[in-house]
Amino acid sequence: MESATESNKRPKEDYRIDRPETDDELAWVIATNLDEYIEFHEGEAVLQQTMKGTTLGQRVIYACIWYEYEVCNGGHQQFFWNSTGILWDEALAGFIKMGAIEYAAILKAAVSLFPNGNAI
């Protein structure tokens, strides 16, 4: 089986995007662009390698989008059970950076129930 680093998910030097027409689209445009390159299914080392070249802002938006998607779809167990759970620390940093304190508190509480980001 081909690993992420051997597949089409290679890090780019630069992840800049054209600004969308409305700010409402910005997070989705960032996440969609990064989703073509970031690999979180292969573990922490591959995640970090494929995130090279991204900014802190891009990483936290990407993680927050995945967190919201998974939790709204199947709850915190789904987020931590699926490979997306590896993004919890980036999502937490994002919520704190954005001032979304309630989201940060909920994620912190969930992390305490799923040690090391693993579903029980």
Order of alpha helices (4+ residues) and beta strands (2+ residues): alpha-alpha-alpha-alpha-alpha
